[in-house]
Amino acid sequence: MALTIRDVAKAAGVSTATVSNVLNKTGKVGRRTHHIVLSAVKRLGYFPNAHARHLASRDSRTLGIIVSDIVNPFFPEVIKGFETRARQLGYDAILSDTNYDPRRTQEAAERMMEHNVRGVAIMTSEISLRLIHELARRRIAVTFLDLAPVRGHVSKLRIDYFSGIKQIVDHLYKSGHRRIAFIAGRPKLKSNVARLQAYERCMTDLGLEPGPIIPGDLRYEGGLAAGSAVTKLSPRPTAVMAINDLTAVGVLKALLKAGVRVPQDISVTGFDNTRLAEYSNPSITTVDVHRDMLGQMAADALHELSASPNPQGREYQIPAELILGDSSGPAPSE
């Protein structure tokens, strides 16, 4: 049977209120009584219920993070950076995964509110404005990734997608590529739309016709299907830009299975600079969006908002940097 605060009070010969004051560091308790209570806690092996304590005090030291897909290799380093920074700032961290499901996103946000978190970093687009307003109304600090406008209690992390995509397009163009296909992601995700629009603009700026644009789903299986579709195109593109590294690995696998050499026949690029890009064979040319920095900035933004008596959000910029791998090379001679 779990120990309770009453067991500690009985062992120490004091009231439950006194035990609560010692554990929560509230009220005035004499040094001797303080020592007796802590000795009883240690002797009994009692662990306070942090959630109940926070609910009682209304002073939670917990930050939450909601991500779209824990299997996507983009997120683990973001989560690690977030948790590490949160602990440095004196917070616990809790995680929810939505699997791109709006219903699960709502449940995750509600769970955060039930845990009385001080702030929540939302790394997914599947969330309603109603929930955003509700979090802000409860004075819960919120940090979004490429989603909501800055306002009271709400800050924004913005990745420079245009710069990242432009660096890839320029790299391929300088390597002689003119037919560059694009494997898109989920059309409802703002980050996916931003990358697609950047690709189309960069191609047009170079006097090139955008496309073909092949649908994808941000996952390996979607990359396999897209890579198979590329092999059937005529004329075949000399380069393929994938929406993320996981998609790029699927494309690479499909091309190699069909006997298409990479990069001799078709160059392949990704986005996000996950471990997959480095460990793939050949290694994938990609864009680094500094995922550890992203997680750390999310925690910093939440701390800044929650610690301010008059919290007004702001925008945090995340740079993008081209990382050259072995999956891209000169365009094949016609």
C-alpha positions in Angstrom: 0.0 0.0 0.0 1.4 3.4 -1.0 2.6 5.7 1.8 0.7 8.9 2.3 1.4 12.3 4.0 -0.6 11.0 7.0 1.9 8.2 7.5 4.7 10.7 7.6 2.8 12.9 10.0 2.2 10.0 12.3 5.8 8.9 12.3 7.0 12.4 12.9 4.4 13.2 15.6 3.2 16.3 13.8 0.2 17.4 11.8 -0.3 16.7 8.1 -0.3 20.5 7.6 3.2 20.7 9.1 4.5 17.9 6.8 2.9 19.7 3.8 4.6 23.0 4.8 8.0 21.2 5.0 7.7 19.4 1.7 6.2 22.4 -0.2 8.5 24.9 1.5 5.5 27.0 2.6 4.7 28.4 6.0 7.1 28.7 8.9 8.4 25.5 10.5 11.0 25.4 13.2 14.4 24.0 12.4 14.0 21.0 14.8 10.5 20.1 13.5 11.8 20.5 9.9 14.6 18.0 10.7 12.2 15.5 12.3 9.8 15.6 9.3 12.6 15.1 6.8 14.0 12.3 8.9 10.6 10.5 8.9 10.4 11.0 5.1 13.8 9.4 4.6 13.2 6.6 7.1 9.8 5.7 5.5 11.1 6.1 2.0 8.2 8.4 1.2 8.1 10.1 -2.3 5.8 13.1 -2.5 3.3 13.1 -5.4 4.7 16.0 -7.4 1.6 16.4 -9.5 -0.7 16.6 -6.5 1.7 19.1 -4.9 1.7 21.3 -7.9 -2.1 21.2 -8.1 -2.3 22.3 -4.5 0.3 25.0 -4.8 -0.6 26.1 -8.3 3.2 26.4 -8.9 3.9 23.7 -11.3 7.5 23.2 -12.4 6.6 21.1 -15.4 6.9 21.8 -19.1 5.2 19.8 -21.8 6.1 19.0 -25.4 3.7 17.7 -28.1 5.2 16.1 -31.3 3.6 14.7 -34.4 5.4 11.4 -34.7 8.0 10.0 -32.2 9.1 7.5 -34.9 10.2 10.3 -37.2 13.9 10.7 -36.6 13.5 14.5 -36.6 11.9 14.6 -33.2 14.2 12.6 -30.7 16.9 15.2 -30.8 14.4 18.0 -30.5 12.9 16.2 -27.4 16.4 15.6 -25.9 17.3 19.3 -26.3 14.0 20.3 -24.8 14.3 18.0 -21.8 17.9 18.8 -21.1 17.3 22.6 -21.2 14.1 22.2 -19.1 16.0 20.4 -16.4 18.7 23.0 -16.4 16.0 25.6 -15.8 14.6 23.5 -12.9 11.6 21.9 -14.7 10.4 18.4 -15.2 9.3 17.6 -18.8 6.4 15.4 -20.1 5.9 14.3 -23.7 2.9 13.5 -25.9 2.9 12.0 -29.4 -0.1 12.7 -31.7 0.7 10.5 -34.8 -0.7 13.3 -37.0 -4.1 12.8 -35.5 -6.1 16.0 -34.5 -8.1 14.1 -31.9 -5.0 12.9 -30.2 -3.5 16.4 -30.4 -6.6 17.7 -28.5 -6.3 14.9 -25.9 -2.5 15.8 -25.5 -3.3 19.4 -24.9 -6.0 18.6 -22.4 -3.6 16.2 -20.6 -1.1 19.1 -20.3 -3.7 21.3 -18.8 -4.7 18.6 -16.3 -1.1 18.3 -15.3 -1.1 22.1 -14.7 2.0 22.6 -16.8 3.7 26.0 -16.8 4.2 25.8 -20.5 3.8 23.6 -23.6 5.8 23.4 -26.8 3.6 22.3 -29.7 5.6 20.8 -32.5 2.6 19.8 -34.6 0.1 21.6 -36.8 -2.9 19.4 -35.9 -4.3 21.7 -33.2 -7.4 23.9 -33.2 -7.4 27.6 -32.5 -9.9 26.9 -29.7 -7.3 24.9 -27.8 -4.7 27.6 -28.5 -6.9 30.3 -27.0 -7.8 28.0 -24.0 -4.1 27.4 -23.2 -3.4 31.2 -23.3 -6.6 31.9 -21.3 -5.3 29.7 -18.5 -2.0 31.6 -18.6 -0.1 28.6 -19.8 2.9 29.6 -21.8 2.8 28.2 -25.4 5.6 27.9 -28.0 4.6 26.8 -31.6 6.7 25.6 -34.5 5.8 27.6 -37.6 2.1 27.8 -36.6 0.4 30.6 -34.6 1.1 34.3 -34.6 3.0 35.8 -31.6 0.7 37.2 -28.9 0.3 37.2 -25.1 1.6 33.9 -23.6 2.4 32.7 -27.1 5.9 32.6 -28.8 6.9 31.2 -32.1 9.8 29.2 -33.4 10.4 29.8 -37.1 12.8 27.6 -39.2 14.2 29.3 -42.2 12.8 26.8 -44.7 13.2 29.1 -47.7 16.9 29.5 -47.1 17.3 25.7 -46.7 15.4 24.8 -49.8 17.2 27.6 -51.8 20.6 26.1 -50.8 19.6 22.7 -52.1 18.2 24.0 -55.4 21.2 26.2 -56.0 23.5 23.3 -55.2 21.7 21.1 -57.7 21.5 23.8 -60.3 25.3 24.5 -60.1 25.8 20.7 -60.5 24.0 20.9 -63.9 20.5 19.7 -62.9 17.5 21.2 -64.6 14.8 18.5 -64.1 14.4 18.5 -60.4 11.4 16.6 -58.9 10.0 17.3 -55.5 8.5 14.7 -53.1 5.9 16.6 -51.0 4.6 15.9 -47.5 1.3 16.3 -45.8 -0.5 19.2 -47.4 -2.1 20.3 -44.1 1.2 20.8 -42.3 2.5 24.4 -42.6 6.1 23.4 -42.6 5.4 21.1 -45.6 3.6 23.8 -47.5 6.5 26.2 -46.8 9.0 23.8 -48.2 7.0 23.2 -51.3 6.4 26.8 -51.9 10.1 27.6 -51.5 11.0 24.9 -54.0 8.5 26.3 -56.6 9.7 29.9 -56.1 13.4 28.9 -56.3 12.9 26.9 -59.4 11.0 29.7 -61.1 13.6 32.3 -60.0 16.2 30.2 -61.9 14.0 30.0 -65.0 13.2 26.4 -64.5 9.8 24.6 -64.6 8.9 23.3 -61.2 7.9 19.7 -61.0 7.0 17.0 -61.2 5.6 17.1 -57.7 5.0 13.7 -56.2 2.9 13.2 -53.0 4.4 11.8 -49.9 3.6 11.3 -46.2 6.9 12.2 -44.4 7.5 8.4 -43.8 9.8 5.8 -45.2 6.9 3.9 -46.9 5.8 7.1 -48.6 9.3 7.6 -49.9 9.4 4.1 -51.3 6.2 4.7 -53.2 7.4 8.1 -54.4 10.8 6.6 -55.5 9.0 3.9 -57.5 6.9 6.6 -59.1 10.0 8.5 -60.1 11.4 5.5 -62.0 8.3 5.5 -64.2 8.5 9.2 -65.2 9.4 10.2 -68.7 11.5 12.2 -69.1 13.1 11.1 -65.8 14.3 13.8 -63.5 18.0 14.0 -62.8 17.5 15.0 -59.2 14.9 14.4 -56.5 14.3 16.7 -53.5 12.5 14.9 -50.7 10.5 16.7 -48.1 12.6 15.1 -45.2 15.3 12.6 -44.6 13.0 9.7 -43.9 11.3 10.2 -47.2 14.7 10.5 -48.9 15.8 7.1 -47.5 12.7 5.5 -48.9 13.3 7.2 -52.3 16.9 6.0 -52.3 15.9 2.4 -51.5 13.3 2.3 -54.3 15.7 3.8 -56.9 18.5 1.4 -56.0 16.1 -1.6 -56.1 15.1 -0.5 -59.6 18.7 -0.5 -60.7 19.0 3.3 -60.7 22.4 4.5 -59.6 22.6 7.3 -57.0 24.0 9.9 -57.7 25.3 8.8 -61.1 21.8 8.5 -62.6 19.7 10.5 -60.2 20.7 12.7 -57.2 18.7 12.6 -54.1 18.4 15.1 -51.3 16.6 15.3 -48.0 15.8 17.8 -45.2 16.4 18.0 -41.4 19.9 16.4 -41.2 18.8 13.4 -39.0 21.1 10.5 -38.2 19.5 8.6 -41.1 21.1 11.0 -43.6 24.6 10.3 -42.2 24.2 6.6 -41.8 22.5 6.0 -45.2 24.5 4.4 -48.0 25.2 6.7 -49.8 25.0 9.4 -47.2 22.3 11.9 -48.0 22.7 15.6 -49.0 20.4 17.4 -46.6 19.7 20.6 -44.6 20.5 21.0 -41.0 17.8 22.8 -39.0 19.7 22.4 -35.7 17.2 20.2 -33.9 19.0 20.3 -30.6 18.9 24.1 -30.7 15.2 24.0 -31.6 14.4 22.0 -28.5 16.5 24.2 -26.3 14.9 27.4 -27.7 11.5 25.9 -27.1 12.2 25.4 -23.4 13.9 28.9 -23.1 10.8 30.5 -24.7 8.4 28.8 -22.3 10.6 29.7 -19.3 10.8 33.4 -20.4 7.0 33.6 -20.9 6.1 31.8 -17.6 8.5 33.9 -15.6 7.3 37.2 -16.9 4.6 39.1 -15.0 3.3 40.5 -18.3 4.2 37.7 -20.8 4.3 38.9 -24.4 5.5 36.3 -26.9 8.2 36.8 -29.5 9.6 35.0 -32.6 12.8 32.8 -32.4 14.7 32.2 -35.7 16.2 28.8 -36.4 18.9 28.9 -39.2 19.2 26.3 -42.0 22.5 25.0 -43.3 23.2 22.7 -46.3 25.1 19.5 -45.5 26.6 17.8 -48.5 26.5 14.0 -48.6 27.3 11.4 -51.3 23.7 11.2 -52.7 24.1 14.2 -54.9 26.5 14.8 -57.8 26.8 16.2 -61.3 23.8 15.8 -63.6 24.2 12.8 -66.0 25.1 13.8 -69.5 22.2 13.6 -71.9 
